[in-house]
Amino acid sequence: MTKLGEMLVEDGIEKGIVETCRELGVSFDETAKKIRQRFGISEKEAREIVRKYWF
């Protein structure tokens, strides 16, 4: 898979996790924690991802 393809897949996974957590009533903070754990990233990066998809 190309680098662009990998980025699109990862973006879709991030979006899906955030949307699913919101639908299930998971808080913003807990969602950021799950993103951080799933991708092994910093808290700041995880919060930016959640903010991006938290409609």
Biotite code that builds the C-alpha atoms (Angstrom):
import biotite.structure as struc

atoms = struc.array([
    struc.Atom([0.000, 0.000, 0.000], chain_id="A", res_id=1, res_name="MET", atom_name="CA", element="C"),
    struc.Atom([1.239, 3.483, -0.765], chain_id="A", res_id=2, res_name="THR", atom_name="CA", element="C"),
    struc.Atom([2.069, 5.970, 1.980], chain_id="A", res_id=3, res_name="LYS", atom_name="CA", element="C"),
    struc.Atom([-0.997, 8.001, 1.001], chain_id="A", res_id=4, res_name="LEU", atom_name="CA", element="C"),
    struc.Atom([-3.154, 4.889, 1.226], chain_id="A", res_id=5, res_name="GLY", atom_name="CA", element="C"),
    struc.Atom([-1.795, 4.105, 4.677], chain_id="A", res_id=6, res_name="GLU", atom_name="CA", element="C"),
    struc.Atom([-2.512, 7.652, 5.832], chain_id="A", res_id=7, res_name="MET", atom_name="CA", element="C"),
    struc.Atom([-6.089, 7.467, 4.546], chain_id="A", res_id=8, res_name="LEU", atom_name="CA", element="C"),
    struc.Atom([-6.703, 4.159, 6.290], chain_id="A", res_id=9, res_name="VAL", atom_name="CA", element="C"),
    struc.Atom([-5.273, 5.455, 9.566], chain_id="A", res_id=10, res_name="GLU", atom_name="CA", element="C"),
    struc.Atom([-7.369, 8.621, 9.253], chain_id="A", res_id=11, res_name="ASP", atom_name="CA", element="C"),
    struc.Atom([-10.472, 6.489, 8.743], chain_id="A", res_id=12, res_name="GLY", atom_name="CA", element="C"),
    struc.Atom([-9.671, 4.384, 11.791], chain_id="A", res_id=13, res_name="ILE", atom_name="CA", element="C"),
    struc.Atom([-9.180, 7.492, 13.930], chain_id="A", res_id=14, res_name="GLU", atom_name="CA", element="C"),
    struc.Atom([-12.463, 8.969, 12.715], chain_id="A", res_id=15, res_name="LYS", atom_name="CA", element="C"),
    struc.Atom([-14.288, 5.684, 13.292], chain_id="A", res_id=16, res_name="GLY", atom_name="CA", element="C"),
    struc.Atom([-13.026, 5.361, 16.849], chain_id="A", res_id=17, res_name="ILE", atom_name="CA", element="C"),
    struc.Atom([-14.022, 8.917, 17.721], chain_id="A", res_id=18, res_name="VAL", atom_name="CA", element="C"),
    struc.Atom([-17.476, 8.616, 16.153], chain_id="A", res_id=19, res_name="GLU", atom_name="CA", element="C"),
    struc.Atom([-18.117, 5.255, 17.820], chain_id="A", res_id=20, res_name="THR", atom_name="CA", element="C"),
    struc.Atom([-17.076, 6.555, 21.222], chain_id="A", res_id=21, res_name="CYS", atom_name="CA", element="C"),
    struc.Atom([-19.380, 9.581, 20.858], chain_id="A", res_id=22, res_name="ARG", atom_name="CA", element="C"),
    struc.Atom([-22.301, 7.357, 19.841], chain_id="A", res_id=23, res_name="GLU", atom_name="CA", element="C"),
    struc.Atom([-21.715, 5.182, 22.894], chain_id="A", res_id=24, res_name="LEU", atom_name="CA", element="C"),
    struc.Atom([-21.595, 8.191, 25.213], chain_id="A", res_id=25, res_name="GLY", atom_name="CA", element="C"),
    struc.Atom([-17.870, 7.987, 25.971], chain_id="A", res_id=26, res_name="VAL", atom_name="CA", element="C"),
    struc.Atom([-16.460, 11.299, 27.191], chain_id="A", res_id=27, res_name="SER", atom_name="CA", element="C"),
    struc.Atom([-13.979, 13.405, 25.227], chain_id="A", res_id=28, res_name="PHE", atom_name="CA", element="C"),
    struc.Atom([-11.221, 12.585, 27.736], chain_id="A", res_id=29, res_name="ASP", atom_name="CA", element="C"),
    struc.Atom([-11.854, 8.838, 27.638], chain_id="A", res_id=30, res_name="GLU", atom_name="CA", element="C"),
    struc.Atom([-11.936, 8.927, 23.843], chain_id="A", res_id=31, res_name="THR", atom_name="CA", element="C"),
    struc.Atom([-8.573, 10.718, 23.783], chain_id="A", res_id=32, res_name="ALA", atom_name="CA", element="C"),
    struc.Atom([-7.214, 8.069, 26.153], chain_id="A", res_id=33, res_name="LYS", atom_name="CA", element="C"),
    struc.Atom([-8.393, 5.277, 23.855], chain_id="A", res_id=34, res_name="LYS", atom_name="CA", element="C"),
    struc.Atom([-6.856, 6.989, 20.808], chain_id="A", res_id=35, res_name="ILE", atom_name="CA", element="C"),
    struc.Atom([-3.588, 7.467, 22.710], chain_id="A", res_id=36, res_name="ARG", atom_name="CA", element="C"),
    struc.Atom([-3.476, 3.808, 23.674], chain_id="A", res_id=37, res_name="GLN", atom_name="CA", element="C"),
    struc.Atom([-4.463, 2.530, 20.213], chain_id="A", res_id=38, res_name="ARG", atom_name="CA", element="C"),
    struc.Atom([-1.858, 4.544, 18.324], chain_id="A", res_id=39, res_name="PHE", atom_name="CA", element="C"),
    struc.Atom([0.840, 4.919, 20.987], chain_id="A", res_id=40, res_name="GLY", atom_name="CA", element="C"),
    struc.Atom([0.905, 8.703, 20.689], chain_id="A", res_id=41, res_name="ILE", atom_name="CA", element="C"),
    struc.Atom([1.133, 11.620, 23.110], chain_id="A", res_id=42, res_name="SER", atom_name="CA", element="C"),
    struc.Atom([-1.857, 13.011, 24.948], chain_id="A", res_id=43, res_name="GLU", atom_name="CA", element="C"),
    struc.Atom([-1.591, 16.243, 22.957], chain_id="A", res_id=44, res_name="LYS", atom_name="CA", element="C"),
    struc.Atom([-1.687, 14.375, 19.629], chain_id="A", res_id=45, res_name="GLU", atom_name="CA", element="C"),
    struc.Atom([-4.626, 12.254, 20.769], chain_id="A", res_id=46, res_name="ALA", atom_name="CA", element="C"),
    struc.Atom([-6.612, 15.314, 21.854], chain_id="A", res_id=47, res_name="ARG", atom_name="CA", element="C"),
    struc.Atom([-5.961, 16.956, 18.474], chain_id="A", res_id=48, res_name="GLU", atom_name="CA", element="C"),
    struc.Atom([-7.325, 13.873, 16.690], chain_id="A", res_id=49, res_name="ILE", atom_name="CA", element="C"),
    struc.Atom([-10.425, 13.756, 18.888], chain_id="A", res_id=50, res_name="VAL", atom_name="CA", element="C"),
    struc.Atom([-11.009, 17.495, 18.433], chain_id="A", res_id=51, res_name="ARG", atom_name="CA", element="C"),
    struc.Atom([-10.787, 16.991, 14.661], chain_id="A", res_id=52, res_name="LYS", atom_name="CA", element="C"),
    struc.Atom([-13.689, 14.502, 14.596], chain_id="A", res_id=53, res_name="TYR", atom_name="CA", element="C"),
    struc.Atom([-15.731, 15.519, 17.667], chain_id="A", res_id=54, res_name="TRP", atom_name="CA", element="C"),
    struc.Atom([-18.687, 17.076, 15.824], chain_id="A", res_id=55, res_name="PHE", atom_name="CA", element="C"),
])
